[in-house]
């Protein structure tokens, strides 16, 4: 952070689109939660949050609006704790959050953090949640939890590298076209009161690993292929008389943690995506065919050179002299149009797998469950977020329409593949 008076910081390259594209009824939100062995003490949690914010400086900010760009500045207000609700990831109002772009919620044994994507991605959010829970357990029970890695030491000063704009630091000189075909989308009956349906599928990680190993693929490839076939089946059922050449592509947006490919310590946004999928107009696909297609598509895309060219395109756009000098209200119009043209229209949904969450033994004794959830997408009615912990994968499907066709199709396919799935839901 820099500047005179209140410290301020430019938004990272990925974050710039989110304030411009948000609407009164939508913000790009996601949620991480940890369930403890005993009920949460809100007073201790409040103290833990205050200590965590001193260490995680990129969270202790409020969003500001400049003449030409949005920015974030240091926020001195004490953050608010809220009791949890059935309807997660709803848009935030600055007056209700004291200007913060995240909220911390608790209920019974659960601690949850809901984050506006302007601050960070899922990886940065997981570091924040782990650090917050470690602070809470230390204050509540006096346990000594090892710090380091993705559990930050709140007695240490913030590391400036954690606030780096990884996109600017790692951008190259070659760009890549954003052009691609639109994807099939689910349609349904919107929930008029904004209710968000959440369906959680729980399955043993080892069983899923065994099935994926039989096919020689990763867990992400395996589940992406199942999702593609689920959407494909729904499209064919909904349009049984549509000629094959009028069926739309079925593509899934799979976010990629760029920290695996580039040398940065940033804990702000540093993710890109790949959009593997099939062309249903070519014919009906077997599971093995889709697995092979997804494996090759992701293999071709997941290289530093290709990923770098993709985000360099956005960096070069940001650095354009004319765009930099354009007033913010005109930038907002342009970015909203770009988001509409190149965002959710290109894929059927977003499937974000944060992988396996591990904790030190001293901390794991108190934590029984960890989950990741994507808030509603801008235009697609469903989104999928997964996180594994303690031998269980938690697959959260969020939905803004009444029809639960995707959940039924997806989880039924997993069961038919020999995977035991337990379902929980907030259905009313």
NUBAPA-554143 format. One record per residue: x, y negated, z negated of N, C-alpha, C in turn. Coordinates in steps of 0.2 Angstrom, whole numbers, padded with zeros to 4 digits, always signed. Each point is the difference from the previous one (the first is absolute). Example, Ala and Ser with C-alpha at 12.3 -4.5 7.8 and 13.67 -1.06 7.14 Angstrom:
2
+0066+0028-0039-0004-0006+0000+0004-0006+0000
-0002-0005+0004+0004-0006-0001-0004-0005-0003
//
This chain:
428
+0004+0006+0000-0004-0006+0000+0004-0006+0000
-0002-0006+0003+0004-0006+0001-0004-0006-0001
+0003-0005+0000-0004-0007+0001+0000-0003-0007
-0002-0007+0000+0000-0004-0006-0007+0001-0004
+0000-0001-0006-0006+0001-0004-0002+0007+0000
-0006+0002+0001-0002+0007+0000+0004+0004+0005
+0003+0005-0002+0003+0004+0005-0005+0003+0005
+0002+0000+0006-0004+0003+0006+0004+0004+0004
-0004+0004+0004+0003+0005+0005-0004+0001+0006
+0003+0000+0006-0004+0002+0006-0003+0007+0000
-0005+0001+0003-0003+0006+0001+0005+0005+0004
+0000+0006-0001+0004+0004+0004-0004+0001+0007
+0004+0003+0005-0003+0000+0006-0007+0003+0001
+0000+0006-0004-0006+0004+0001-0006-0003-0004
+0002-0004-0005-0006-0003-0005-0003-0006+0004
+0003-0003+0005-0003-0006+0003-0007+0001+0003
-0001+0006+0002-0007+0001+0003-0005+0001-0005
+0001+0002-0006-0005+0001-0005-0005-0006-0002
+0004-0005-0002-0005-0006-0002-0004-0003+0006
+0003+0001+0006-0003-0003+0006-0006+0005+0002
+0000+0006-0001-0005+0005+0002-0005+0001-0005
+0001-0002-0006-0005+0002-0006-0006-0004+0002
-0006+0003-0003-0006-0003+0001-0003+0000-0007
-0006-0003-0001-0003-0001-0006-0002+0007-0003
-0002+0005+0005-0002+0007-0002+0006+0005+0001
+0006-0002+0001+0006+0004+0002+0006-0002-0002
+0005+0003-0003+0007-0001-0001+0003+0007+0001
+0007-0001+0002+0004+0006+0000+0002+0002-0006
-0003+0005-0004+0001+0002-0007+0002+0007+0000
+0004+0002-0005+0001+0007-0001+0001+0001-0008
-0001+0006-0002+0000+0001-0007+0004+0006-0002
+0004+0000-0006+0004+0005-0003-0003+0001-0007
+0000+0006-0002-0002+0001-0007+0004+0006-0004
+0000+0000-0006+0003+0005-0004-0005+0001-0006
-0001+0007-0001-0005+0002-0005+0005+0003-0006
-0001-0003-0006+0004+0002-0006-0004+0006-0004
+0004+0003-0004-0003+0005-0005-0004-0003-0005
+0000-0006-0002-0004-0004-0005-0003-0006+0003
-0005-0003-0004-0003-0006+0003+0005-0006+0000
-0001-0004+0004+0004-0006+0001-0002-0005-0005
+0005-0003-0003+0000-0006-0005+0001-0006+0004
-0006-0004+0001+0001-0006+0005+0005-0005-0003
+0000-0001-0007+0005-0005-0002+0007+0002+0001
+0002+0006+0000+0006+0002+0001+0002+0000+0008
-0005+0001+0004+0000+0000+0007+0001-0007+0002
-0003-0005-0003+0001-0007+0001+0007-0002-0001
+0003+0002-0006+0007-0001-0001+0005+0003+0005
-0002+0006+0002+0004+0003+0005+0000-0003+0007
-0006-0003+0001+0000-0003+0007+0004-0007+0000
+0000-0003-0006+0004-0006+0000+0007+0001+0001
+0003+0005-0003+0007+0002+0000+0001+0002+0007
-0004+0004+0003+0001+0003+0007+0000-0006+0005
-0004-0005-0001+0000-0006+0005+0006-0004+0000
+0003+0000-0006+0007-0004+0000+0005+0004+0004
+0000+0007+0000+0005+0003+0004-0002+0001+0007
-0007+0001+0002-0002+0000+0007-0002-0007+0002
+0005-0004+0002-0002-0007+0001-0004-0001+0006
+0000+0005+0005-0004-0001+0006-0007+0001-0001
-0002+0003-0006-0007+0000-0002-0003-0006-0004
+0004-0003-0003-0002-0006-0004-0001-0006+0004
-0004+0000+0005-0001-0006+0004-0007-0001+0002
-0001-0006+0003-0007-0002+0002+0001-0002+0008
-0005+0002+0004+0000-0002+0007-0001-0007+0001
+0004-0004+0004-0001-0007+0002-0001-0001+0007
-0002-0005+0002-0002-0002+0007+0004-0006+0002
+0005+0001+0004+0004-0006+0002-0003-0003+0007
+0004-0005+0003-0002-0003+0006+0000+0005+0006
+0006+0004+0000+0001+0004+0005+0000+0008-0001
+0001+0001-0007+0000+0007-0002-0003+0001-0007
-0002+0006-0001-0002+0002-0007+0007+0002-0004
+0000-0001-0006+0006+0002-0005-0003+0002-0006
+0005+0002-0004-0002+0002-0007+0004-0004-0005
-0002-0002-0006+0004-0003-0005-0001+0003-0007
+0004-0002-0004+0000+0003-0007-0006-0002-0003
-0003+0005-0004-0006-0001-0003+0001+0001-0008
-0001-0005-0004+0001+0000-0007-0006+0003-0004
-0006+0000+0003-0006+0002-0003+0000+0007-0003
-0002+0002-0006+0000+0007-0002-0005+0004+0004
+0002+0006+0002-0004+0004+0005-0006+0002-0004
-0006+0002+0003-0006+0002-0003+0000+0008+0001
-0002+0003-0006-0001+0008+0000-0008+0000+0001
-0002+0005+0004-0007+0001+0001-0001+0008-0001
-0006+0001-0003-0003+0007+0000-0001+0002+0007
+0001+0007+0001+0000+0003+0007-0008+0000+0002
-0001+0001+0006-0006+0000+0003-0001+0006+0005
-0006+0002+0002-0001+0005+0005+0001-0002+0007
+0001-0006+0001+0000-0003+0007+0007-0003+0000
+0005+0003+0002+0007-0002+0000+0002-0004+0006
+0005-0004+0000+0003-0004+0005-0004-0005+0004
-0004-0003-0004-0005-0005+0003+0005-0006+0000
-0002-0005+0005+0004-0006+0001+0001-0004-0007
+0005-0003+0000+0002-0004-0006-0002-0007+0001
-0001-0004-0006-0002-0007+0001+0006-0003-0005
+0003-0005+0002+0006-0003-0003-0003-0003-0007
-0006-0002+0000-0002-0003-0007-0002+0005-0005
-0001+0006+0002-0001+0006-0004+0006+0004-0002
+0006-0001+0004+0006+0003-0002+0005-0005-0002
-0002-0006-0002+0005-0005-0001+0006-0001+0005
-0002+0001+0006+0004-0001+0006+0004+0006+0002
+0001+0005-0004+0004+0006+0001-0003+0004+0006
+0004+0003+0004-0002+0004+0006+0000+0008-0002
-0001+0001-0006-0001+0007-0003-0004+0000-0006
-0003+0006-0002-0004+0000-0006+0002+0007-0003
+0000+0000-0007+0001+0006-0004-0006+0002-0003
-0002+0006+0000-0006+0002-0003+0001+0006-0004
-0004+0001-0005+0000+0006-0004-0007+0003-0002
+0000+0006-0001-0006+0004-0002+0002+0006-0003
-0002+0001-0007+0001+0007-0003+0008+0001+0000
+0002+0005+0004+0007+0002+0000+0004-0003+0006
-0004-0004+0004+0003-0002+0006+0003-0007+0001
+0006-0001+0003+0002-0007+0001+0000+0000+0008
-0003-0005+0003+0000-0001+0007+0003-0007+0002
+0003+0000+0006+0002-0007+0003-0002+0000+0007
-0004-0006+0001-0003-0001+0007+0004-0006+0003
+0003+0001+0005+0005-0005+0003-0002-0003+0007
+0000-0006+0001-0001-0003+0006+0006+0001+0004
+0000+0002+0006+0006+0002+0004+0004-0005+0002
-0001-0006-0002+0004-0006+0001+0006+0000-0004
+0000+0004-0006+0005+0001-0005+0005+0005+0002
-0002+0006+0002+0004+0006+0001-0004+0005+0004
+0004+0006+0001-0003+0006+0003-0001+0005-0005
-0002+0006+0002-0001+0005-0005+0006+0002-0004
+0006+0000+0003+0006+0002-0004+0001-0005-0005
+0000-0007+0002+0001-0005-0005-0005+0000-0006
-0006+0002+0002-0006+0000-0005+0002+0006-0005
+0002+0006+0003+0002+0005-0005+0005-0001-0005
+0005-0004+0003+0006-0002-0005-0003-0004-0006
-0005-0005+0002-0003-0004-0005-0004+0004-0005
-0004+0005+0003-0004+0004-0005+0004+0004-0004
+0005+0003+0002+0004+0004-0004+0004-0004-0005
+0002-0006+0001+0003-0004-0004-0005-0003-0006
-0006-0001+0002-0005-0003-0004-0002+0006-0005
-0001+0006+0002-0001+0006-0004+0005+0001-0005
+0007+0000+0003+0005+0001-0005+0001-0005-0005
-0002-0006+0001+0000-0005-0005-0005+0001-0005
-0006+0002+0003-0006+0001-0005+0002+0006-0005
+0003+0005+0003+0001+0006-0004+0006-0001-0005
+0004-0005+0002+0006-0002-0005-0003-0004-0006
-0004-0005+0002-0003-0004-0005-0005+0004-0005
-0004+0005+0004-0006+0003-0004+0003+0006-0005
+0005+0003+0003+0002+0006-0004+0008+0000-0002
+0003-0005+0002+0007-0001-0002+0005+0005+0003
-0002+0003+0006+0004+0005+0004+0005-0004+0004
+0006+0004+0000+0005-0003+0004+0000+0003+0007
-0002-0004+0005-0001+0002+0007+0006-0002+0004
+0004+0005+0003+0006-0002+0005-0003-0005+0005
+0004-0005+0001-0001-0005+0005+0005+0001+0006
-0002-0002+0006+0004+0000+0006-0004+0003+0005
+0002-0001+0007-0004+0003+0005-0006-0004+0001
-0006+0003+0000-0006-0003+0001-0004-0002-0007
+0004+0001-0005-0003-0003-0007+0005-0005-0002
-0002-0006+0000+0004-0006-0001+0001-0001-0007
+0006-0003-0002+0002-0002-0006-0003-0007-0002
-0005-0001-0004-0003-0007-0001+0004-0004-0004
+0006+0002-0003+0005-0004-0004+0005-0003+0005
+0000+0003+0006+0005-0003+0005-0003-0005+0004
+0004-0005+0003-0003-0005+0004-0002+0003+0007
-0005-0004+0004-0002+0003+0006+0006+0000+0005
+0000+0005+0004+0005+0001+0005-0002-0004+0007
+0004-0005+0002-0002-0004+0006-0001+0004+0006
+0003+0006+0000-0001+0004+0006-0007+0003+0000
-0003+0001-0005-0007+0002+0000-0005-0005+0003
+0002-0006+0001-0004-0005+0002+0002-0002+0008
+0004+0004+0002+0002-0001+0007-0005+0001+0005
-0001-0004+0006-0004+0002+0005+0004+0005+0004
-0002+0006-0001+0004+0006+0004-0001-0001+0007
-0005-0002+0003-0001-0001+0007+0005-0005+0003
+0000-0006-0003+0005-0005+0003+0007+0003-0001
+0002+0003-0006+0007+0002-0001+0002+0006+0005
-0005+0004+0002+0002+0006+0004-0003+0000+0007
-0002-0006+0002-0003-0001+0007+0006+0001+0005
-0001+0002+0006+0005+0001+0005-0001-0005+0006
+0002+0001+0006-0001-0004+0005-0005+0002+0006
-0002+0006-0001-0004+0003+0005-0008+0001-0003
-0004-0002+0005-0007+0000-0002-0004+0006+0003
-0006+0001-0001-0004+0005+0003-0007-0002+0001
-0004+0002+0005-0006-0002+0001-0005+0003-0005
-0005-0004-0002-0005+0002-0005-0006+0004+0004
+0000+0000+0006-0006+0002+0004-0001+0008-0001
-0006+0001-0001-0002+0007+0000-0008+0001+0000
-0002+0006+0002-0008+0001+0001-0003+0000-0007
-0007-0003+0000-0004+0001-0006-0001+0007-0001
-0002+0001-0007-0002+0007-0002-0008+0000-0001
-0002+0007-0001-0007+0001-0002+0000-0002-0008
-0006-0003-0001-0002-0002-0007-0006+0003-0002
+0000+0001-0007-0006+0002-0003-0005-0006+0000
-0007+0002+0001-0005-0005-0002-0005+0003-0004
-0003-0005-0004-0005+0003-0005-0004-0006-0003
-0003+0001-0005-0005-0005-0004+0004-0003-0005
+0002-0007+0001+0004-0003-0005-0004+0000-0007
+0004+0000-0005-0003-0001-0007-0001-0008-0001
-0006-0002+0000-0002-0007+0000+0003-0004-0006
+0001+0004-0006+0002-0004-0006+0008+0001-0001
+0003+0002+0006+0007+0001-0001+0003+0006-0004
-0004+0004-0002+0002+0006-0003+0005+0004+0004
+0006+0002-0004+0005+0004+0003-0001+0008-0002
-0001+0004+0004+0000+0007-0002+0007+0003+0000
+0001+0003-0005+0007+0003-0001-0001+0008-0001
+0003+0004+0004+0000+0007-0001+0007+0002+0000
+0001+0004-0006+0007+0003-0001+0000+0007+0001
+0005+0002+0004+0001+0007+0001+0007+0002-0004
+0000+0005-0004+0005+0002-0004+0002+0007+0003
+0007+0001+0002+0002+0007+0002+0007+0001-0003
+0002+0006-0001+0007+0002-0002+0005-0001+0005
+0005-0004-0002+0005-0002+0005+0004+0006+0003
+0001+0005-0005+0004+0006+0003-0004+0004+0005
-0007+0000-0001-0004+0003+0006+0001-0003+0006
-0001-0007+0000+0001-0004+0006+0007+0001+0003
+0005+0000-0004+0007+0000+0002+0000+0007+0004
-0003+0005-0003+0001+0007+0003-0003+0000+0007
-0006-0003+0001-0004+0000+0006+0004-0004+0005
+0003-0006-0002+0004-0004+0005+0006+0003+0002
+0003+0004-0005+0007+0004+0002-0002+0005+0005
-0006+0003-0001-0001+0005+0005+0000-0002+0007
-0002-0007+0001+0000-0003+0006+0006-0004+0002
+0005+0000-0005+0006-0004+0001-0001-0007+0001
-0004-0003-0004-0002-0007+0000+0000-0003-0007
+0000-0007-0001+0000-0003-0006-0007-0001-0003
-0001-0001-0006-0007-0001-0003-0004-0006+0004
+0004-0005+0001-0004-0006+0004-0002+0002+0007
+0004+0004+0004-0002+0002+0006-0005+0005+0000
+0000+0004-0005-0006+0005-0001-0006-0003-0001
-0001-0005-0005-0006-0003-0001-0002-0005+0005
+0005-0003+0003-0002-0004+0006-0003+0003+0005
+0002+0006+0002-0003+0005+0005-0007+0002-0002
-0001+0001-0006-0007+0002-0002-0005-0006+0000
+0003-0006-0001-0004-0006+0000-0002-0001+0008
+0005+0001+0004-0001-0002+0007-0006+0005+0003
+0000+0006-0002-0005+0005+0002-0006-0001-0003
+0000-0003-0006-0007-0002-0003-0003-0005+0003
+0004-0005+0002-0003-0006+0004-0002+0002+0007
+0004+0005+0003-0002+0002+0007-0006+0004-0001
-0001+0004-0005-0007+0004+0000-0006-0005-0001
+0001-0005-0004-0005-0004-0001-0002-0004+0006
+0005-0002+0004-0001-0004+0006-0004+0005+0005
+0002+0006+0001-0003+0005+0004-0007+0001-0002
-0002+0001-0006-0007+0001-0003-0004-0006+0002
+0003-0006-0001-0004-0006+0000-0002-0002+0008
+0005+0003+0004-0001-0002+0007+0000+0007+0004
-0005+0004-0001+0001+0007+0004-0001-0001+0007
-0003-0005+0002-0002-0001+0008+0005-0004+0003
+0005-0003-0004+0004-0005+0003+0005+0004+0004
+0002-0003+0006+0005+0004+0005+0006-0001-0003
+0004+0006+0001+0007+0000-0004+0004-0006+0002
+0000-0003+0005+0004-0005+0002-0002-0007-0004
-0006+0000-0003-0002-0005-0004+0001+0000-0007
+0003+0006-0003+0002+0001-0007+0006-0004-0001
+0000-0003-0006+0005-0005-0002+0006+0004-0003
+0006-0003+0000+0006+0003-0003-0002+0000-0008
+0003+0005-0003-0001+0001-0008+0007-0001-0002
+0002-0006-0004+0006-0001-0002+0000-0002-0008
+0005+0002-0004+0000-0001-0007+0006-0005-0001
-0001-0005-0004+0005-0005-0002+0004+0003-0006
+0006+0002+0001+0004+0003-0006+0006-0005-0002
-0001-0004-0006+0005-0004-0002+0007+0003-0001
+0005-0003+0001+0007+0002-0001+0004-0004-0004
+0003+0003-0006+0004-0004-0004+0007-0001+0003
+0001-0007+0002+0006-0001+0004+0006+0000-0004
+0000+0000-0007+0006+0001-0004+0003+0006+0001
-0003+0005+0003+0003+0006+0001+0005-0001+0006
-0001-0005+0004+0004-0001+0006+0005-0006+0000
-0001-0005-0004+0004-0006+0000+0002-0002-0007
+0006-0003+0000+0004-0001-0006-0003-0007-0004
-0005+0001-0004-0003-0006-0003-0003+0003-0007
+0001-0004-0005-0003+0001-0007-0007-0003-0001
-0003-0003+0005-0006-0004+0000-0006+0004-0003
-0003-0003-0005-0007+0003-0002-0006-0004+0002
+0001-0004+0005-0005-0003+0003-0003+0004+0006
-0004-0002+0004-0002+0004+0006+0006+0002+0004
+0001+0007+0001+0005+0002+0005-0002+0007+0003
-0006-0001+0004-0003+0006+0003-0002-0001+0007
+0000+0005+0004-0002-0001+0007-0005+0006+0001
-0001+0002+0006-0005+0006+0001+0001+0003+0006
-0003+0006+0001+0000+0004+0006-0008+0002+0001
-0002+0001+0006-0007+0001+0002+0000+0007+0004
+0001+0005-0003+0000+0007+0003-0008+0001+0002
-0001+0004+0006-0007+0001+0001+0000+0005+0007
-0006+0001+0002-0002+0004+0006-0004-0004+0004
+0000+0003+0006-0005-0002+0006-0005+0005+0001
-0006-0001-0004-0006+0005+0001-0002+0001+0007
+0001-0005+0005-0002+0001+0006+0004+0006+0004
+0006+0001-0003+0004+0006+0003-0003+0007-0001
-0004+0000-0005-0003+0007-0002+0000+0001-0007
-0002+0006-0002-0001+0002-0007+0007+0002-0003
+0002-0002-0006+0007+0002-0002-0001+0005-0006
+0005+0004+0000+0001+0005-0006+0004-0004-0005
-0001+0003-0006+0004-0003-0006+0008+0000+0002
+0002+0005+0002+0007+0001+0002+0002-0005+0005
-0004-0002+0005+0002-0005+0005+0000-0007-0003
-0004-0001-0005+0000-0007-0003+0006+0000-0005
+0001+0005-0003+0006+0000-0004+0007-0002+0004
+0000+0003+0006+0006-0001+0004+0000-0007+0003
-0006-0002+0002+0000-0007+0002+0002-0005-0005
-0003+0000-0006+0002-0004-0006+0007+0000-0001
+0003+0006-0001+0007+0001-0001+0004-0004+0005
-0001+0001+0006+0004-0003+0005-0001-0008+0000
-0006-0002+0000-0002-0007+0000+0004-0004-0006
-0001+0003-0006+0003-0003-0006+0008+0001+0001
+0002+0005+0002+0007+0001+0001+0003-0005+0005
-0003-0002+0005+0002-0005+0005+0000-0007-0003
-0005-0001-0005-0001-0007-0002+0004-0001-0007
+0002+0005-0004+0003-0001-0006+0007+0000+0001
+0003-0005+0003+0007-0001+0000+0001-0007-0001
+0006-0002-0003+0002-0007-0001-0001-0004+0006
+0002+0002+0006+0000-0004+0006-0007-0002+0002
-0005+0005+0000-0007-0001+0002-0003-0004-0005
+0000+0002-0007-0003-0004-0005+0003-0007+0000
+0006-0001+0001+0003-0007+0000-0003-0004+0005
+0000+0003+0006-0003-0004+0006-0007-0002-0001
-0004+0004-0004-0007-0002-0001+0000-0006-0005
+0003+0000-0005-0001-0005-0005+0004-0006+0002
+0005+0001+0004+0004-0006+0003-0005-0004+0005
-0004+0003+0003-0005-0004+0004-0004-0005-0004
-0002+0002-0006-0004-0004-0005+0005-0006-0003
+0006+0002-0001+0005-0005-0003+0001-0005+0006
+0001+0002+0006+0002-0005+0005-0006-0005+0001
-0006+0003+0000-0006-0004+0000+0000-0006-0005
+0001+0003-0006+0000-0005-0006+0006-0006+0001
+0005+0002+0003+0006-0005+0001-0001-0004+0006
-0005+0001+0004-0002-0004+0006+0000-0008-0003
+0003-0004+0003+0000-0007-0002-0006-0003+0000
-0004+0001+0006-0007-0003+0000-0004+0002-0005
+0000+0007-0001-0005+0003-0005+0002-0003-0007
+0007+0000-0002+0002-0003-0006-0003-0007-0002
-0001-0004+0005-0002-0007-0001-0008+0000+0001
-0003+0005+0002-0007+0000+0001-0004-0001-0007
-0005-0004-0001-0003-0001-0006-0004+0007-0002
+0000+0001-0007-0003+0006-0002-0007+0002+0002
-0004-0005+0001-0007+0002+0002+0000+0003+0007
+0005-0003+0004+0000+0003+0007+0003+0007+0000
+0006+0001-0005+0003+0006-0001-0005+0006-0002
-0005-0002-0005-0005+0004-0002-0004+0003+0005
-0002-0004+0005-0004+0002+0006+0003+0005+0004
+0007-0002+0001+0004+0004+0005+0001+0007-0004
+0002+0000-0006+0001+0006-0004-0006+0005-0001
-0006-0004-0001-0006+0004+0000-0001+0004+0006
+0001-0004+0006-0001+0003+0006+0004+0006+0002
+0007-0001-0002+0005+0005+0001-0002+0006-0004
-0002-0001-0007-0002+0005-0004-0005+0004+0003
-0005-0003+0002-0006+0003+0003+0002+0004+0006
+0004-0002+0004+0002+0003+0007+0005+0006-0001
+0004+0000-0005+0005+0005-0001+0000+0003-0007
-0005-0001-0004-0001+0003-0006-0004+0007+0000
-0005-0001-0004-0004+0007-0001-0003+0003+0006
-0001-0004+0006-0003+0002+0006+0004+0006+0003
+0007+0000-0002+0004+0005+0004+0000+0007-0003
-0003+0000-0006+0000+0007-0004-0006+0001-0003
-0002+0007-0001-0006+0002-0003+0000-0002-0008
+0006+0001-0003+0000-0002-0007+0008-0001-0002
+0001-0001-0006+0007+0000-0002+0001+0005-0005
+0005+0004+0000+0002+0006-0004+0006-0002-0003
+0001-0002-0007+0006-0002-0003+0002+0005-0005
+0005+0004+0001+0002+0005-0005+0006-0003-0004
+0000-0001-0006+0005-0003-0004+0005+0005-0003
-0002+0007+0002+0005+0005-0002-0001+0002-0007
+0005+0003-0003+0000+0003-0007+0002-0005-0005
-0004-0002-0005+0002-0004-0005+0004+0004-0006
+0006-0002-0002+0003+0003-0005+0002-0004-0006
+0000+0002-0006+0001-0004-0006+0005+0004-0004
+0004-0004-0004+0004+0003-0005-0004+0004-0005
+0003+0006-0002-0003+0004-0005-0003-0004-0006
+0003-0005-0002-0002-0003-0006-0007-0004+0001
-0001-0002+0007-0006-0003+0002-0005+0004+0002
+0002+0006+0004-0005+0004+0002-0004+0004-0005
+0003+0000-0006-0004+0003-0006-0006-0004-0001
-0001-0006+0002-0006-0004-0002-0004-0001+0006
+0002+0001+0006-0003-0001+0007-0003+0006+0003
-0007+0001+0000-0003+0006+0003-0002+0000+0007
+0000-0006+0003-0002-0001+0007+0002-0007+0003
+0001+0000+0006+0002-0006+0004-0003+0000+0007
-0003-0006+0002-0004+0000+0006+0002-0006+0004
-0001+0000+0006+0000-0006+0005-0006+0000+0004
-0002-0006+0001-0006-0001+0004+0000-0006+0004
-0002+0000+0007+0000-0005+0004-0007-0004-0001
+0000-0006+0000-0006-0004+0000-0003+0001+0007
-0006-0002+0001-0003+0000+0007+0004-0004+0005
+0000+0003+0006+0003-0003+0006-0004-0006+0002
+0003-0004+0005-0004-0006+0002-0006+0002+0004
+0001+0005+0005-0006+0002+0004-0001+0007+0000
+0004+0004-0002-0001+0007+0000-0003+0002-0007
-0005+0004+0000-0004+0001-0006+0003+0005-0005
+0005+0004+0002+0003+0004-0005+0008-0001+0000
+0003+0002-0006+0007+0000+0000+0002+0005-0005
+0007+0003+0001+0002+0005-0004+0007-0001-0003
+0000+0001-0007+0006-0001-0003+0002+0006-0005
+0006+0003+0000+0002+0006-0003+0006-0002-0004
+0000+0004-0006+0006+0000-0005+0000+0006-0003
+0006+0004-0001+0000+0006-0004+0003-0001-0006
-0002+0003-0005+0003+0000-0007-0002+0006-0004
+0005+0003-0003-0001+0005-0005-0002+0007+0004
+0002+0000+0006-0002+0006+0004-0007+0000+0004
-0003-0006-0001-0007-0001+0003+0001-0006+0005
-0003+0001+0006-0001-0006+0005-0007-0002-0001
+0000-0007-0001-0006-0004+0000-0001-0003+0006
-0006+0002+0004-0001-0004+0006-0006-0004-0001
+0000-0007+0000-0005-0004-0001-0003-0003+0007
-0006+0001+0001-0003-0002+0006-0005-0006-0002
+0001-0006+0002-0004-0005-0001-0005-0002+0006
-0006-0001-0001-0005-0001+0005-0005-0006-0001
-0001-0004+0005-0005-0005-0001-0007+0001+0004
-0001+0006+0002-0006+0002+0003-0003+0005-0004
-0007+0001+0001-0003+0005-0004+0001+0008+0002
+0002+0001+0006+0001+0007+0003+0006+0002-0002
+0000+0006-0003+0007+0004-0002+0002+0005+0005
-0001-0001+0006+0002+0005+0005+0007+0002+0000
+0004-0005+0000+0008+0001+0000+0002+0004-0006
-0002-0002-0006+0002+0004-0006-0002+0008+0001
-0006+0001+0002-0002+0007+0001+0004+0003+0005
+0001-0003+0006+0004+0003+0005+0007+0002-0002
+0003-0005-0003+0007+0000-0002+0001+0006-0005
-0003-0001-0005+0001+0005-0006-0002+0007+0002
-0006+0000+0004-0002+0007+0002+0006+0003+0004
+0003-0003+0005+0005+0002+0004+0006+0003-0005
+0002-0004-0005+0005+0002-0005-0002+0006-0003
-0006+0001-0002-0002+0006-0003+0001+0006+0004
-0003-0001+0007+0001+0005+0005+0007+0002+0001
+0005-0004-0001+0007+0001+0001+0003+0004-0006
-0004+0001-0005+0002+0004-0006+0002-0004-0006
-0002-0006+0000+0002-0005-0005-0005-0001-0005
+0001+0002-0007-0006-0002-0005+0000-0007-0001
-0006-0003+0001-0001-0007-0001-0005-0002-0005
+0001-0004-0005-0005-0002-0005-0001-0007+0001
-0007-0001+0000-0002-0007+0002-0003-0004-0006
+0002-0006+0000-0004-0005-0005-0002-0006+0004
-0005-0003-0002-0003-0006+0004-0003-0005-0005
-0001-0006+0002-0003-0005-0003-0007-0001+0003
-0003+0005+0004-0006-0001+0003-0006-0002-0005
-0004-0005+0002-0005-0002-0005-0007+0003+0002
//
